[in-house]
Amino acid sequence: METTDILASIKRTLVPIWTAVVVAQAARIGIDLPGDAVSDIILAVVASGYYAGVRVLETRFPQVSVLLGDRQMPFYYEVVQED
């Protein structure tokens, strides 16, 4: 799997996580960050780091993919654009 495929898969997974955090925080706009807001941000950072780390590691060690819930790595079809 090429690096661009891995980066694309990481981005496609992390963008929804971070979008949810931003939307949740926008609903709680205020001067002080409440404890829940900090918890949400920490959760998103930890989940992002975990996912990205495992995705990168599985390029060298395919057996670590089980840490994402399935040993089978995603397969990406080549998109052919017709003009």
N, C-alpha and C positions, 0 to 999 in steps of 0.2 A: 504494500500500500504506500502510495506516495505521501510525502509530507503535506502537500496541498490538500489531499483527501482527509488527513487527520485534522488539519487546522480547520477545514470546513465542517467536519463533524463536531469538533469542540465548539466552534462558534455557533452552530445550529442548536446545540444543547444549552450553552451558557446564556445566549441572548434571551430566551424565554425566562430563565431564572432571574436574570438581572432586570428584565422588564417588569416582572412581578414585584421585585423589591422596590423599584422606582415608583411604580403605581401605588404600592402600599404606603410608601413614605409620603407621596404627594397627598394622599388622603389624610395624613397626620401632620401637615405642615405646622411648625411651631418653632419657637426659639430653642427650647430644650428638647433634646432627643429622649423620648421615653425609653424605658428599659426594653419594651417590645421592639422598638425600632432598631436598637443596637443588636438585639438578638437576631432579628431578620437579616441584618447586614452581615453579621458573623456567620450565620448559617449559609448565606449565599457565597461568601468568600471561601468557607471550608468546602462546600459542595463543589464549587468551581475548581478549586485546587485539586481536590480528590479526583474528580472526573478527568481533568486535563492530565494529571500525573499518570493515571492508569492508562489513558489512551496513548500517551507517549511511550510508556513502558512496554505496552503490548506490541509495539512495533519490533522490539528486540526479543521480548519474552512473551510469546502468544498465550502462554498458560495463565498469565495474570489477568486475562480478560474475564475470568470467572469473578473477579472483584466487581465487575459491572453487572453481574447477574446472569451472564451467558457467555459460554466459551466461544461462540461463533461471532467473529468480527463482521461488521456490516460490509456489504458489497455495494459498490457504486457503479452503476452503468454509465458508460460514456454517452454524453448527450450530443447528438448530431443535429446541428441546426441546418435546416434547408433554407436556401435563399430564394 
